Amino acid sequence: NMVDIQSTIEHINFINRELFISNTITEETSVHIVTMINNYNTIDELNQVKEEERLPIKIYINTDGGDLYAALSIVDAIKLSKTPIFTIVIGTAFSGGFFISMIRHKRFCYPNASFMFHEGGCVWEGDAHKFHSHEQHYKRLLERVKKIVMDNSNINEEYYNAIRKDDNWWNAEEALKLKIIDNIMTKEDINNE
């Protein structure tokens, strides 16, 4: 039955250290991914596995983006993980998914993967003073986003400033040239994954 199949899949994914970000990134998505990353790190710590001998956690990405704060919590969990994490874009890494996909340890994508970067958007209601406070916070948030992009790619400040106000779309080859990813996967990679 479906419950048994789902339970089996979840067990296999836990053993193989596979996580999935699909659909829209929400707070619930980030809680699940961050919790699993922390759990795998705890397991490795309890078993006293040296960092260089730890099995990687694989995060498969196919998302149109979503909540920026949720995406940034996943970015932080990846950066803080002692256990290596491989991001593998199997379809789309748009918006918040773009930031998650470009964080190191190793970054891969399928040959027909697509990437989209933008600084996001926001809607605000309230009085002028609260709007000004929100605006100052959002400017600081955009500086953090800029740092993530520039620290994890070949996108320099001049290029970033030229593209930051628009939606920017890249295919796998373009993402590789910009060092957004490390490798486009081949049949050999899939078999050795």
C-alpha positions in Angstrom: 0.0 0.0 0.0 1.0 3.7 -0.4 1.9 4.1 3.3 4.4 1.2 3.1 5.9 2.5 -0.1 6.3 6.0 1.3 7.8 4.6 4.5 10.3 2.5 2.5 11.3 5.5 0.3 11.9 7.6 3.4 14.0 4.9 5.0 16.1 4.5 1.8 16.5 8.3 1.6 17.6 8.4 5.2 20.2 5.6 4.7 21.5 7.2 1.4 21.5 10.6 3.0 19.2 12.1 0.3 17.1 15.2 0.8 14.8 16.9 -1.7 13.8 20.5 -2.2 11.0 20.5 -4.6 8.1 22.9 -5.1 8.1 26.2 -3.2 10.6 26.7 -0.3 8.6 27.3 2.8 9.4 27.5 6.5 8.3 23.9 6.8 10.8 23.0 4.0 13.7 24.7 5.8 12.8 23.1 9.2 12.9 19.7 7.6 16.2 20.2 5.7 18.0 21.9 8.5 16.8 19.2 11.0 18.0 16.4 8.7 21.4 18.1 8.1 21.9 18.5 11.9 20.8 14.9 12.5 23.3 13.5 10.0 26.0 15.6 11.6 25.0 14.4 15.1 25.1 10.7 13.9 28.6 11.3 12.5 29.8 13.0 15.7 28.4 10.2 17.9 30.1 7.6 15.7 33.3 9.7 15.8 33.6 9.7 12.0 36.4 12.0 10.8 35.2 14.9 8.6 37.1 13.6 5.6 35.5 10.1 6.0 31.9 11.2 6.3 29.4 10.1 3.7 28.0 13.2 2.0 24.5 14.5 2.3 22.9 14.9 -1.1 20.3 17.7 -1.6 18.4 17.4 -4.8 16.9 20.7 -5.9 14.0 21.4 -8.2 12.3 24.6 -7.0 10.9 27.9 -8.3 12.1 29.5 -5.0 10.0 30.8 -2.2 10.6 32.3 1.2 14.0 34.0 1.3 14.4 33.6 5.0 13.7 29.9 4.8 16.2 29.5 1.9 18.9 31.4 3.9 18.4 29.1 6.9 19.2 26.2 4.6 22.2 28.1 3.2 23.5 28.5 6.8 22.9 24.9 7.7 24.9 23.8 4.6 27.8 26.2 5.4 27.9 25.1 9.1 27.8 21.4 8.3 30.9 19.4 9.1 29.5 16.5 7.1 30.0 17.4 3.4 26.9 18.4 1.4 26.5 18.0 -2.3 23.8 20.1 -4.0 22.4 18.6 -7.2 20.1 20.7 -9.3 17.9 18.2 -11.2 15.5 20.8 -12.8 15.3 24.3 -11.6 17.1 26.4 -9.0 15.2 29.6 -9.1 15.3 32.5 -6.6 15.9 31.1 -3.1 16.8 27.7 -4.7 19.6 29.5 -6.6 21.3 30.5 -3.3 21.0 27.0 -1.9 22.4 25.4 -5.0 25.6 27.5 -5.1 26.8 26.8 -1.5 29.8 24.6 -1.4 31.0 21.6 -0.5 30.3 20.2 -4.0 27.8 21.5 -6.5 26.3 19.6 -9.4 23.5 19.9 -11.9 21.8 17.8 -14.6 22.6 18.8 -18.2 19.2 20.5 -18.7 19.1 22.3 -15.4 18.1 26.0 -15.2 19.1 28.7 -12.8 17.5 32.0 -12.0 18.8 34.8 -9.8 17.0 37.9 -8.7 17.1 39.9 -5.4 13.5 39.0 -4.7 10.5 41.2 -4.0 8.5 42.3 -1.1 5.1 43.8 -0.3 4.7 46.1 2.6 1.7 47.6 4.4 1.8 50.0 7.3 2.7 53.5 8.3 5.7 55.4 6.9 7.9 54.9 10.0 7.5 51.1 9.9 8.0 51.1 6.1 11.3 53.0 6.6 12.4 50.5 9.2 11.5 47.6 6.9 13.4 49.2 4.0 16.6 49.5 6.1 16.3 45.8 7.1 15.7 44.7 3.5 18.8 46.7 2.3 20.9 44.8 4.9 19.3 41.5 3.7 20.2 42.3 0.1 23.8 42.9 1.1 23.9 39.4 2.6 22.4 38.0 -0.6 25.1 39.8 -2.6 27.8 38.4 -0.5 26.5 34.8 -0.9 26.5 35.3 -4.7 30.0 36.9 -4.9 31.6 34.5 -2.5 30.3 31.4 -4.3 30.7 32.2 -8.0 32.7 34.2 -10.5 30.1 36.9 -10.4 32.0 40.1 -9.5 30.6 43.3 -8.0 30.4 45.1 -11.4 28.5 42.3 -13.0 26.3 41.8 -9.9 25.3 45.5 -9.9 24.5 45.3 -13.6 22.1 42.3 -13.2 20.7 42.7 -9.7 17.5 44.5 -10.7 16.3 41.9 -13.2 15.5 38.2 -13.4 18.6 36.5 -14.7 18.4 33.0 -16.3 21.3 30.6 -16.9 21.5 27.1 -18.3 23.9 24.5 -17.0 26.8 25.5 -19.3 26.4 29.2 -18.4 26.2 28.3 -14.7 29.4 26.3 -15.0 31.2 29.2 -16.6 30.1 31.5 -13.8 31.2 28.9 -11.3 27.7 28.7 -9.8 28.2 24.9 -10.0 31.3 22.7 -10.1 30.2 20.0 -12.5 27.5 19.1 -15.0 26.6 15.5 -14.3 27.3 12.7 -16.8 26.2 9.0 -17.0 29.4 8.1 -15.0 28.5 10.6 -12.3 25.0 9.2 -12.0 26.3 5.6 -11.7 28.9 6.6 -9.0 26.6 8.9 -7.1 
